[in-house]
Each structure stands twice: as C-alpha cells, then as structure tokens.
Amino acid sequence: MRIAIPITGGKLSAHFGHCEEFALVDVNEQTKEIANVAKLQPLAHEPGVLPKWLSEQKTDVIIAGGMGQRAQQLFASNNIKVVVGASDQSAEELTSAYLNKKLETGNNICDH
C-alpha cells in the first residue's frame, strides 16, 4: 500500500494543493511497518492535476488536513481513498496512526 501525505515544514500541510512536497509512504499492511518514504515535488496546483499524478505514482490513500469536495471526488475517481481532517504531524506519525486505526481526524479545514 502507498499513502500520500502533503508536507510543508516537515509536517502535514493544512491544504494539500499548496504543500512543499508529497511524502509517498510505502507500507506493509500485514506487519503495519513502513517500508520506504519517498519525497517528491508536486506538480503545479491546477484542478485535476494532483489526483491524476498521485494515481500515476500508484497511491492508494491520501491523508490530508483539508481538501475541497471536487478534489475529493477526483481522487475517488482515480481509486484513491481520501482521509481528511488529520492534524499536523509527520508523515511517519500519520502513517503509523492510520495503519493502527488510531488516526484522529477532525473537520475538513477546506471549504471549497
């Protein structure tokens, strides 16, 4: 499984479309261990670009702080599960919490 997490300043970016980089975290679902973390520079933030690009990167899940409804629909149409409302933690902390079903999510902080 591959989890994408938008990062700014080493922690989850409040708005996925304006992050500094994406952490692509490869995990073993059975052992709940992180196998690899790659950090990639995102493409330009334009409607529909990031969902397609992350799909091409073989992403299964995206964990975000906030994301608009249209973006969520585009990720879903690219077979990427969307988790919104996560707090500003590191990619490794968020991934570990997600794998252990302990990821706390609040409100989607994006309103568009």
N, C-alpha and C positions, 0 to 999 in steps of 0.2 A: 504494500500500500504506500502511496505517496501523498503526503499532506503538504499543501502550500500555505505559507504564512507571510503576509506582508509585514515587512520590518522597517522601522525607522529608529535610528539611535540604539540599535540592539534589542529593541522590544517591539511588540505588536504595534503596528501603525493604526491610528484611530480611523483612517479612511484608506481602504486598500488601494484606491486608484492614485494615491499621492505618496506612496511609500518609496523609500530609498532602494530597497531590494526585496526580492522574494526568497525566503528560505524554503527550499524543497527538501522535505524530510522523508527519507525512505525508512519504513518501519517493518518489522516482522510482527504480524498480527498475532501469531501464536505465542511468541515469547514476550510480546509487548516491549521490544527493545528497538532503539534507534540504530539503524544500520549505517546511515550516511546522511549528512546535511550538506547540501549544495546551496550557494547563494548566487542568484542571478539578478542582473539589472533588468527591470521591467521595460517593456516596450512603451511607447507613448500612450498616455491615457486618453483613449478615444472609445466611444461606445462599441462594445462587442470585441475589442481587440484582446483584452486580457483573458476573458474566458476561453477564447479560441487558442491563444498562445499557451495558457496553462494546460489545456487539453492536449496540445501537441507535446507538452512536457510529461505527459502520462500522469497527470494529477487526478487523484480520486476524491480528495476532500480539500476544501479551503476553510481555514479558520480566520475570521475577521472580527474587528471591533464593530464596524458599521458598513453597511452596503445597501444601496438603493434596490428597490423592488425589481426594476428592469435588469440590473446586473445579476440579481439572484436568479431570475428566470433564464438569463443567458448561460449562467453556469449550469443550471439544471438541464438545459437543452444540450449541453456538452458533457452530460453524465458526470458532473462534479457535484458532490454533496456540499451544501453550504451550511456553515455554523457561524452565526453572528452573535454579537454581544459579549465576546470574550474580553478579558482585561489585559492591560499592557504588561505582559510577561515575555520572557524569551521564547524563541521557537521551541527549544527543547522542553521547557516547562509546560508550555501549552500542549505539545505533542504527548508528553507523558500523562498529563491530566486527561486528555482525550482518550488515549488508549486504555486508561484505567477507569474510564467512565466517571471521572471526578472533575471534569472541566465545568467550571461555573460560568454561566452566561447570563447576561442581563438584557437590557433593552438594546435594540438595534439603534446605534447612535447616529445613523444616517437617515435623513428624512426626504431623500429624493430618489 
